[in-house]
Amino acid sequence: MIVITGGNGHLARQAITHVRKIAPRERVIAAVRRPEAATDLDVEVRYADYNDPGSLDSAFAGADQLLLVSGTEFGRRITQHTAAVEAAVGAGVSHIVYTSAPRVDTSDLVFAPEHIGSEQVIQQSGVDYTFLRNNWYHENYAPAIREAVRTGLIVGNAGDGALASAARQDYAEAAAVALVQDGHRNKTYELAGDVSWTYAQLASTVADVTGYAVTYRDIEPAERRGRLAAAGAGQGEIEAISGIEENISQGALAHTDGSLSRLIGHPTEALADGVRRILAG
Ligand SMILES: NC(=O)c1ccc[n+]([C@@H]2O[C@H](COP(=O)([O-])OP(=O)(O)OC[C@H]3O[C@@H](n4cnc5c(N)ncnc54)[C@H](OP(=O)(O)O)[C@@H]3O)[C@@H](O)[C@H]2O)c1
């Protein structure tokens, strides 16, 4: 049986759909923090909260494979993922697929320490692993793309650094492949879109897709933080956004080697198609 955590989340829901194309319903379990929000899932649903180790033990009972979708509570994730790994070991899981972040072993990325710490916990457990080091989602830019249509402007402190985002759907498909196909155990994949882009290129892509004039204005990190605060963002969000953009300016998300398209067997969604899809949604 395959258990997928974060089962109500965007990535997990798409991964469940892809796994179900290959594996029968009886083989898939969605482990969710809020079962009441999962009634539309066409698989068995079990309660599992990363902060409640007992719930993980029950949710993983009988499982052979685990898709451990990284949690969302920054600063708590190593503890949470450790609880999940311990429950997986207790349940006799033989393979953990974990959603990590790009080049976490060498990167200055603000999220790297929690992901490398989590990868180490999984490796030290002795269970077979697959690390999916996912680059950014196109969808992370949905608010900026919509705002660009209104204002003609994309603002950030990413400089002319490139990032190789892909559609969340493509990463979800890769997770399903890593679970269901043979040959992916004890492998680490740096997953990214086929083509990297800069914020200036995002602006010109939005302009091409919509016909509106859109430009990118690069600003200093301090000004970026001030603007985010003025827009009502919390301190954690402000530090994460401006920190990531600083990482991008230094090239932390630029790497792409075609691993994602090879894994899923087709090209990743082009940025322009992602912009069209986001604006149509
Ligand atoms: N590569 C990227 O660009 C990128 C961007 C954003 C996030 N991420 C990472 O990738 C993961 C998947 O992305 P996503 O877009 O699917 O995120 P998402 O839609 O926010 O889904 C995250 C899921 O994790 C669940 N969760 C959070 N805390 C939990 C806990 N204590 N116990 C059990 N479940 C918990 C949430 O449950 P509820 O439904 O109950 O809230 C939610 O269903 C994220 O969690 C994050 O670690 C990556």
The ligand as an ORCA input file, in Angstrom:
! r2SCAN-3c Opt
* xyz 0 1
  N       8.605     23.918     -4.492
  C       7.789     24.906     -4.208
  O       7.677     25.907     -4.935
  C       6.929     24.831     -2.996
  C       5.985     25.831     -2.767
  C       5.167     25.728     -1.661
  C       5.308     24.653     -0.804
  N       6.254     23.706     -1.049
  C       6.434     22.540     -0.172
  O       5.818     21.440     -0.826
  C       4.749     20.930     -0.032
  C       3.579     20.585     -0.932
  O       3.164     21.741     -1.613
  P       1.621     22.051     -1.796
  O       1.558     23.102     -2.828
  O       0.839     20.809     -1.962
  O       1.275     22.703     -0.378
  P      -0.182     22.812      0.274
  O      -1.246     22.835     -0.759
  O      -0.106     23.936      1.237
  O      -0.315     21.434      1.058
  C       0.381     21.177      2.221
  C      -0.396     20.096      2.961
  O       0.341     19.786      4.156
  C      -0.605     19.584      5.162
  N      -0.024     19.819      6.474
  C       0.508     20.952      6.965
  N       0.870     20.771      8.243
  C       0.520     19.498      8.552
  C       0.603     18.735      9.723
  N       1.077     19.248     10.884
  N       0.187     17.456      9.696
  C      -0.326     16.912      8.569
  N      -0.452     17.598      7.424
  C      -0.047     18.876      7.433
  C      -1.695     20.609      4.912
  O      -2.854     20.185      5.580
  P      -4.200     21.064      5.610
  O      -4.856     20.806      4.278
  O      -4.934     20.520      6.760
  O      -3.767     22.495      5.776
  C      -1.792     20.559      3.394
  O      -2.748     19.631      2.983
  C       4.439     22.034      0.977
  O       3.894     21.480      2.129
  C       5.798     22.665      1.185
  O       6.586     21.915      2.100
  C       7.037     23.765     -2.136
*
